[in-house]
């Protein structure tokens, strides 16, 4: 809906709200709205004159998609957004760009990975969403989806974070790197304008 899309744009693209405000907005939508309104997570524009790809750069798009694919509800994308399409006319989203050479293959690969992660980790389908970390200065946000920890760095600099977590081994589902949490603390670094998805071992 419009409120969700606005929060995503204001945080990931426009940089007009803090991490704390973004978190507060998300929790407000989760707990104060009828459950059926949270069944789908759609990032798009509702004036039907622009595509999200015309406003956000590829890294911003990747971060937004990482969020909606690990957030509550079913993720929805308009056709062509997954390849970075920008062409759009009023009330006309345009034809799908079948020219592989002009598609954003990196973004498409990231979306495919996120789809696979969602399929393989059914905890994402649950309604539980726990905020773990908020850093307004470095613009880092982390949350737990029931054993799957997502860390988003929306700043242009690398960050080092210390997250509250159950002791044990965590695996980065994208890179395969392993981390060990001691004394209920998980320490890791995250590259600029990127995300990490960590799965707790059983």
Secondary structure, DSSP 4 states (H G I P E B T S, - for coil): -HHHHHHHIIIIIS--S-HHHHHHHHHHHHHHS-GGGGSEEE---TTSS--GGGTS-HHHHHHHHHHHHHSSSEEE--TTGGGT----BTTB-------GGGS-HHHHHHHHHHHHHHHH-GGGGSS--EEEEEETTTTEEEEESSSEEEEEE-SSS-EEEEEE--SEEEEETTT--EEEEBTTEEEEEE-TTEEEEEEE--
